């Protein structure tokens, strides 16, 4: 096999980077939390992950982290 016929190694191919999100949560009792969501595929997925984790919230603000 010559050098021109070799397949590129995995280290050279770019891995798809998932976006990271930040979620600010305010609870019904007035307390608040900040979450970093790293394994979400989309903004809707990040929202669902946070709501499943924390349960009842008064407000939820999500932003994509750059």
Secondary structure, 3 states (H helix, E strand, C coil): CCHHHCCCCCCCCCCCCCCEEEEEEECCCCCEEEEEECCCCCHHHHHHHHHHHHCCCCEEEEEEEC
